[in-house]
Amino acid sequence: MAYVFLDKIPATAHIESVTADKDLANGQWLSLGLLNSDGESRVATVAKNETEAEVFLADEPLSYGDPHFDLASYKVKAGQTGRAYHLIKGDVVSVTTDLVTGAKVGDNLTVGDNGLGFKKATEGKGIAMLIGKETKELVGGVYVIAIR
């Protein structure tokens, strides 16, 4: 499903416009590369670990009431521009439960497999902590995550 909610992000958050050579889902961690030929966006690749994870994809598409639009299966298409955030200590996001693997409330988190979402950190503090579980209307269960 891959829903991302920006619960506690400062108004001054650093946002990147990104493009990639493959479709990207919300909740994808990315590594930034060169400036794209459009002169505005950065070419990004999927991050494989914490060291490579520079930005977190949280794109907000506009559907203008299109009855065929399905946010649950939305992806930033290859070559299209998406929006990614430089998350910093203290930021809080909520993500649907499909974006967290093998963790429970109170666990430390690291970058998920293939850079998508989060998974339980096996050592150290990781990049975040799973601080709660809530239910959001129309979406269902979400995990609340505090960035470290």
C-alpha positions as CSV (number, residue, x, y, z in Angstrom):
1,M,0.0,0.0,0.0
2,A,2.9,2.4,0.9
3,Y,1.3,5.4,2.5
4,V,3.6,8.0,4.1
5,F,2.4,10.7,6.5
6,L,4.6,13.6,7.4
7,D,3.5,14.0,11.0
8,K,6.2,16.3,12.4
9,I,8.4,17.8,9.8
10,P,9.6,21.4,10.1
11,A,8.4,24.0,7.6
12,T,12.0,24.6,6.7
13,A,12.6,20.9,5.8
14,H,15.1,20.4,3.0
15,I,13.2,18.8,0.0
16,E,14.8,17.4,-3.1
17,S,13.2,17.0,-6.5
18,V,14.3,13.5,-7.7
19,T,14.1,11.4,-10.8
20,A,15.1,7.8,-11.3
21,D,15.4,5.2,-14.1
22,K,12.8,3.0,-12.4
23,D,9.4,3.4,-10.8
24,L,9.6,4.4,-7.1
25,A,7.1,3.9,-4.3
26,N,6.5,6.3,-1.4
27,G,8.7,5.2,1.5
28,Q,11.7,4.5,-0.7
29,W,15.2,5.6,0.7
30,L,17.3,7.1,-2.1
31,S,20.9,8.0,-2.7
32,L,21.4,11.3,-4.6
33,G,23.5,11.6,-7.7
34,L,24.2,14.3,-10.3
35,L,21.9,17.2,-11.3
36,N,19.5,16.0,-14.0
37,S,19.4,17.5,-17.5
38,D,16.4,19.6,-16.5
39,G,18.7,21.6,-14.2
40,E,16.4,21.2,-11.2
41,S,16.1,17.6,-10.1
42,R,18.7,15.2,-8.8
43,V,19.2,11.7,-10.3
44,A,18.6,9.2,-7.5
45,T,19.2,5.5,-7.0
46,V,17.7,3.1,-4.5
47,A,19.7,3.1,-1.3
48,K,20.7,-0.3,-0.1
49,N,21.7,0.6,3.5
50,E,21.9,3.4,6.1
51,T,25.1,4.8,4.7
52,E,23.6,5.3,1.2
53,A,20.2,6.6,2.5
54,E,20.2,10.3,2.0
55,V,16.5,11.2,1.3
56,F,13.1,9.6,1.9
57,L,10.5,9.6,-0.9
58,A,7.2,11.1,0.2
59,D,5.5,12.3,-3.0
60,E,2.1,13.9,-3.0
61,P,0.3,13.4,-6.3
62,L,-2.8,15.4,-7.2
63,S,-5.7,13.4,-8.7
64,Y,-8.3,16.2,-9.1
65,G,-11.1,13.8,-8.5
66,D,-10.1,11.1,-11.0
67,P,-12.2,8.1,-10.1
68,H,-9.5,5.7,-11.5
69,F,-6.7,7.2,-9.3
70,D,-5.5,4.8,-6.6
71,L,-3.1,6.3,-4.0
72,A,-2.5,2.9,-2.6
73,S,-0.7,1.7,-5.7
74,Y,0.8,5.1,-6.7
75,K,4.4,5.2,-7.9
76,V,6.6,8.0,-9.2
77,K,7.2,6.7,-12.8
78,A,10.7,6.3,-14.2
79,G,11.9,9.6,-15.5
80,Q,9.2,11.6,-13.7
81,T,10.0,14.0,-10.9
82,G,9.1,13.1,-7.3
83,R,9.6,14.7,-3.9
84,A,12.0,13.4,-1.3
85,Y,12.9,14.7,2.2
86,H,16.2,15.0,4.0
87,L,14.9,13.6,7.4
88,I,16.7,14.9,10.5
89,K,16.7,14.0,14.2
90,G,13.4,14.7,15.7
91,D,11.3,14.3,12.6
92,V,8.3,12.0,13.0
93,V,6.6,10.1,10.1
94,S,3.9,7.5,10.0
95,V,3.9,4.7,7.4
96,T,1.5,1.9,6.6
97,T,2.4,-1.4,8.3
98,D,3.6,-2.8,5.0
99,L,6.6,-0.4,5.1
100,V,8.0,-1.9,8.4
101,T,9.4,-5.4,8.7
102,G,10.1,-7.5,11.7
103,A,9.7,-4.7,14.3
104,K,7.4,-3.8,17.2
105,V,6.9,-0.6,19.1
106,G,10.1,0.3,21.0
107,D,12.4,-1.3,18.4
108,N,15.3,0.5,16.7
109,L,14.9,0.7,12.9
110,T,17.2,0.8,9.9
111,V,16.6,1.0,6.2
112,G,14.4,-1.8,4.9
113,D,15.3,-4.4,2.3
114,N,16.0,-2.9,-1.1
115,G,15.8,0.5,0.6
116,L,12.0,0.4,1.0
117,G,10.7,1.5,4.3
118,F,12.2,0.3,7.6
119,K,13.1,-3.0,9.3
120,K,14.3,-3.9,12.8
121,A,17.9,-2.9,13.4
122,T,19.9,-5.9,14.5
123,E,22.6,-3.7,16.1
124,G,23.1,-0.2,17.3
125,K,20.5,2.6,17.4
126,G,19.7,2.5,13.7
127,I,18.2,5.6,12.0
128,A,14.9,5.7,13.8
129,M,12.7,4.2,16.6
130,L,9.3,2.7,16.2
131,I,7.4,4.8,18.8
132,G,3.8,3.9,18.3
133,K,1.0,2.2,16.3
134,E,-2.2,4.0,15.3
135,T,-5.2,3.6,13.1
136,K,-5.8,6.2,10.4
137,E,-9.1,6.7,8.7
138,L,-9.4,5.1,5.2
139,V,-5.9,3.6,5.5
140,G,-5.9,1.4,8.6
141,G,-2.9,0.6,10.8
142,V,0.2,2.8,10.6
143,Y,3.5,2.8,12.6
144,V,4.7,6.1,14.0
145,I,8.5,6.5,13.6
146,A,10.8,9.0,15.2
147,I,14.0,9.7,13.2
148,R,17.3,9.7,15.2
